[in-house]
Amino acid sequence: MKRIFISILVLTSIVSYSQDNHFSQFNLTPLNMDASNTGKDGDWRAIINYKDQWRSITNPFKTFGLSIERSYSKTNKLDHFWGFGLAVFNDKAGDLNLGTFEMDLSAAYHVKIAKDQYLSSGVQVGFGQRSIDMTNAQYDNQYDGTGFDPTMASNENIVSESYTYPDISAGVSYSMGMGNRGVNVRSNNGFDNYMINTGVGLHHIVPVEFSFNGVKEDKLGLRMVYHAWGNIPLISTKLAIQPSGFFSLQNKANELNMGAMFRYNLVEQSKYTGWVKGVAVSVGGFYRNKDSFIASSFVEIGSWGLGVSYDVNTSGLAGGRGGLEVALRFQTPNPFGYRGTGRF
């Protein structure tokens, strides 16, 4: 059964329309969601993502991501500013190490359109590579009736085990931070504000045809991602509710992922010296439609943040098992006490 599952998985990846990979902690993959998010959150932001999925079924799917962003403005008024970033993604799946590697440079421009409101647009340009390792491949033609014979001809035509393609993406988004409307006015939390960030990202604007066997019948098509994130502080408490979600369309597939985090501010950062770092803990859950429930947590200490989540599969494929995901974020200035610019 394991061999059958692997064969179906690989054939689906090669023969059918290709789909992008994704992380469950999508709020910690801003450049993967939308190019216009580049440089929106702080002066510097760096995030490392790692996911280990379906370890109990076959060789685990291992996914790694890295993004670095920098915002730039000639003035301190932040009426308009630039964001620049680099994103790297690498994924390995199954016994045949079906791999995806992507590297993109991004740039975004953010314009203040009203008090605490920004309109952003961005573009990403880079390349991707798909690869496969046929060393461990086994075919029906190599079974002689009693067992597997690797010396027998497979009669399969694999022209190349890798191919490279150009990658272009773009996006536009709207951000609003309402400022301290008399809520916890003495705090230095940074999340006492009502905030929202919503937009749409367009990925693989130039469709790419590809094939491992030389017959270009497969296509990496346009992916549209509609995303939204909000912060709702509860009056006279240290708690904020942060609903978020996205909906994506690519080729004949779609994905809906939505839920919320509940953020509690444990320690306030010292308002004037900054010697005491802010500490906050967030817990919540998300549901990926017809696929899995995601239990998620996030701990923040000053500029550092650590996210841990686990996918509980609901489709029956893995018997309730899913994947562990870890994300590490560094951001400066840190989110505690950082408010009023619309950058979050």
C-alpha positions in Angstrom: 0.0 0.0 0.0 2.9 2.3 0.7 4.2 1.9 -2.8 0.8 2.4 -4.3 0.4 5.7 -2.3 3.8 6.9 -3.4 3.1 6.1 -7.0 -0.2 7.9 -7.0 1.4 10.9 -5.3 4.2 11.2 -7.8 2.0 10.7 -10.8 -0.4 13.3 -9.5 2.5 15.7 -9.1 3.9 15.1 -12.6 0.8 14.4 -14.7 -1.8 16.7 -13.3 -1.8 20.5 -13.1 0.9 21.5 -10.7 -0.1 23.3 -7.5 2.0 25.6 -5.2 3.1 24.4 -1.8 2.0 26.4 1.3 2.6 26.8 5.0 -0.2 26.5 7.6 1.2 29.6 9.5 0.4 31.8 6.5 0.5 35.0 8.5 4.2 34.2 9.0 4.8 33.9 5.2 3.9 37.4 4.1 5.9 37.4 0.8 4.4 34.1 -0.1 1.0 35.6 0.2 1.3 38.9 -1.5 4.3 40.9 -2.9 2.7 44.2 -1.6 3.4 43.0 2.0 7.1 43.6 1.4 8.5 46.0 4.0 5.2 46.7 5.5 6.0 45.5 9.0 8.9 47.4 10.7 12.2 48.5 9.4 13.7 45.0 9.2 11.9 41.7 9.3 13.3 38.2 8.9 11.3 34.9 9.1 12.4 31.3 8.9 9.8 28.6 8.3 10.0 24.8 8.5 7.4 22.1 8.1 7.6 18.3 8.5 4.4 16.6 7.2 3.0 13.1 7.0 5.9 11.4 8.6 3.9 8.3 9.5 2.9 7.6 5.8 6.2 7.7 3.8 9.3 9.8 3.6 8.1 13.0 5.2 7.4 16.2 3.2 10.0 18.6 4.3 9.4 22.3 3.5 11.8 25.2 4.3 11.2 28.9 3.8 13.2 32.1 4.4 12.3 35.7 3.9 14.2 39.0 4.7 12.6 42.5 4.3 13.8 46.1 4.6 11.7 49.2 4.5 13.2 52.5 3.3 11.9 56.1 3.6 13.7 59.4 3.0 11.6 61.1 5.8 10.3 60.1 9.2 6.8 61.1 8.3 6.2 57.8 6.5 3.8 59.5 4.0 5.3 57.1 1.5 8.0 54.5 1.7 9.6 51.5 -0.1 10.0 47.9 0.9 12.5 45.5 -0.5 12.8 41.7 0.2 14.2 38.3 -0.6 12.2 35.1 -0.3 13.5 31.5 -0.7 11.4 28.3 -0.7 12.5 24.7 -0.8 10.4 21.5 -0.6 11.1 17.8 -0.8 8.4 15.2 -1.0 8.3 11.4 -1.0 10.7 8.5 -1.9 11.6 10.2 -5.2 12.4 13.5 -3.5 10.1 15.5 -5.7 11.5 19.0 -5.1 10.6 22.6 -5.6 13.0 25.4 -5.2 12.1 29.1 -5.6 14.0 32.4 -5.1 12.4 35.8 -5.6 13.3 39.4 -5.1 10.5 41.7 -4.2 9.8 45.4 -4.1 6.7 47.3 -2.8 5.6 50.9 -2.6 3.4 52.1 0.3 1.4 55.4 0.1 -0.5 57.0 2.9 -3.9 57.8 1.6 -5.5 59.0 4.8 -4.8 59.1 8.5 -3.3 55.7 9.5 -4.3 54.2 6.1 -2.0 52.9 3.4 -2.3 51.6 -0.1 0.5 49.2 -1.2 1.5 47.6 -4.4 4.4 45.2 -5.1 6.1 42.9 -7.5 8.3 39.8 -7.3 10.7 38.6 -9.9 12.8 35.4 -9.6 13.0 31.8 -10.7 11.9 28.3 -9.7 13.1 24.8 -10.2 11.3 21.4 -10.1 13.3 18.2 -9.7 12.9 14.5 -9.1 15.3 11.7 -8.2 14.6 8.5 -10.1 17.2 6.4 -8.2 14.5 4.8 -6.1 11.8 4.6 -8.7 10.1 1.2 -9.3 7.8 0.4 -12.2 5.3 -2.4 -13.0 7.5 -3.5 -15.9 10.3 -4.3 -13.4 8.2 -7.0 -11.5 8.9 -10.5 -12.9 5.9 -12.2 -11.2 7.8 -13.1 -8.1 9.6 -9.9 -7.1 11.2 -6.7 -8.2 14.1 -6.8 -10.6 15.9 -3.4 -11.0 17.8 -4.7 -14.0 14.7 -5.0 -16.1 13.8 -2.1 -18.5 11.2 0.3 -17.2 10.1 1.5 -20.7 9.6 4.9 -19.2 10.9 8.0 -21.0 12.4 10.5 -18.5 14.1 13.2 -20.5 15.2 15.3 -17.6 15.1 15.1 -13.9 14.9 18.9 -13.4 13.7 22.0 -15.1 13.9 25.8 -14.4 11.3 28.4 -15.1 11.0 32.2 -14.6 8.6 33.4 -11.9 6.8 36.8 -11.7 4.2 37.8 -9.1 2.5 41.0 -8.1 0.0 42.2 -5.5 -1.9 45.1 -4.0 -3.2 45.6 -0.4 -4.9 48.1 1.9 -3.8 48.7 5.5 -5.4 50.6 8.3 -4.4 51.2 11.9 -6.9 53.3 13.9 -4.6 54.3 16.7 -5.3 54.4 20.4 -9.0 55.3 20.6 -8.9 55.6 24.4 -8.3 51.9 24.8 -5.7 51.1 27.4 -4.2 54.5 26.8 -1.4 53.9 29.4 -0.2 50.7 27.9 2.7 50.2 25.6 1.4 47.1 23.9 1.3 48.1 20.2 -1.8 45.9 19.7 -4.3 48.1 21.5 -5.2 49.5 18.1 -7.9 48.3 15.7 -6.0 47.2 12.6 -6.7 45.5 9.3 -4.6 44.4 6.3 -6.3 42.9 3.2 -5.3 42.5 -0.4 -4.8 40.2 -3.3 -1.7 38.5 -4.7 -1.1 37.2 -8.2 1.5 34.5 -8.5 3.0 32.9 -11.7 1.7 35.7 -13.9 3.5 34.1 -16.8 2.2 30.5 -17.1 4.9 27.9 -17.3 4.6 24.6 -19.2 6.8 21.8 -18.0 7.5 18.1 -18.2 9.9 15.4 -16.9 9.2 13.2 -19.9 9.5 15.8 -22.7 5.7 16.1 -23.4 4.7 19.6 -22.1 1.1 18.9 -21.1 1.4 20.2 -17.6 1.2 23.9 -16.5 2.1 25.9 -13.5 -0.8 28.3 -13.8 -1.8 31.7 -12.3 -2.5 31.6 -8.6 -4.8 34.3 -7.1 -4.7 34.7 -3.3 -7.2 36.9 -1.5 -6.1 37.5 2.1 -7.2 39.4 5.2 -5.9 39.9 8.8 -7.4 42.0 11.6 -6.7 43.0 15.2 -9.6 43.7 17.5 -8.6 44.8 21.1 -10.9 44.0 23.9 -11.6 47.2 26.0 -9.9 47.4 29.4 -8.1 44.0 28.9 -4.8 42.8 27.7 -6.4 40.6 25.1 -6.8 41.1 21.4 -8.6 38.9 18.9 -6.8 38.5 15.5 -9.0 36.9 12.8 -7.4 36.0 9.5 -7.7 33.9 6.4 -7.2 33.5 2.7 -8.8 32.0 -0.4 -6.7 30.9 -3.3 -7.5 29.8 -6.8 -5.0 28.0 -9.1 -5.8 25.9 -12.2 -8.7 23.7 -11.2 -8.0 23.8 -7.5 -9.0 26.2 -4.7 -8.2 26.5 -1.0 -10.0 28.2 1.9 -8.1 28.7 5.2 -9.6 30.8 8.0 -9.5 31.1 11.8 -8.3 33.4 14.6 -5.6 33.9 17.2 -6.2 35.2 20.7 -3.3 37.4 21.8 -2.6 38.1 25.5 -0.1 40.7 26.5 1.8 39.2 29.5 4.4 41.9 30.1 4.4 45.5 28.8 7.5 46.9 27.4 8.9 49.9 29.4 7.6 53.0 27.7 10.7 55.2 27.8 13.8 53.1 28.3 12.8 49.9 26.5 14.9 47.9 29.0 11.9 45.7 29.9 10.9 43.8 26.8 7.3 43.1 26.0 6.0 39.6 26.2 2.9 38.2 24.6 1.3 34.8 24.0 -1.1 33.9 21.2 -3.1 30.7 20.7 -5.8 29.8 18.2 -7.0 27.5 15.5 -7.6 27.5 11.7 -9.5 25.3 9.4 -8.3 24.4 5.9 -11.5 23.4 4.0 -11.9 19.7 3.5 -8.3 19.0 4.6 -7.3 19.7 8.2 -7.7 21.6 11.4 -4.6 23.6 12.5 -3.8 24.2 16.1 -1.4 27.2 16.4 0.5 29.2 19.0 2.9 32.2 18.9 5.2 33.6 21.6 6.7 37.1 21.4 9.6 38.4 23.4 10.7 41.8 22.2 11.8 41.6 18.6 11.6 37.8 18.6 8.6 35.6 17.9 8.3 31.8 17.8 5.3 30.1 16.1 4.4 26.4 16.5 1.5 24.7 14.8 0.2 21.2 14.0 -2.1 20.1 11.3 -4.7 17.5 12.3 -5.8 15.9 9.0 -9.6 15.6 8.7 -9.8 14.0 5.2 -8.9 10.5 6.4 -5.7 10.4 4.3 -3.4 10.2 7.3 -5.8 8.9 9.9 -5.9 12.2 11.8 -2.2 12.8 11.6 -0.7 15.8 9.8 2.4 17.9 10.1 4.4 19.9 12.6 5.4 23.5 11.6 7.8 25.9 13.2 8.4 29.6 12.4 11.0 32.0 13.9 10.5 35.8 13.3 12.8 38.7 14.1 11.5 42.2 13.7 12.8 45.7 14.5 11.6 47.9 15.9 9.7 45.3 17.9 5.9 45.2 17.7 5.4 46.3 21.3 4.7 50.0 21.4 4.9 50.2 17.6 1.7 51.9 16.4 0.2 54.5 14.2 2.1 54.0 10.9 -0.2 51.5 9.3 2.7 49.1 9.0 1.9 45.8 10.7 
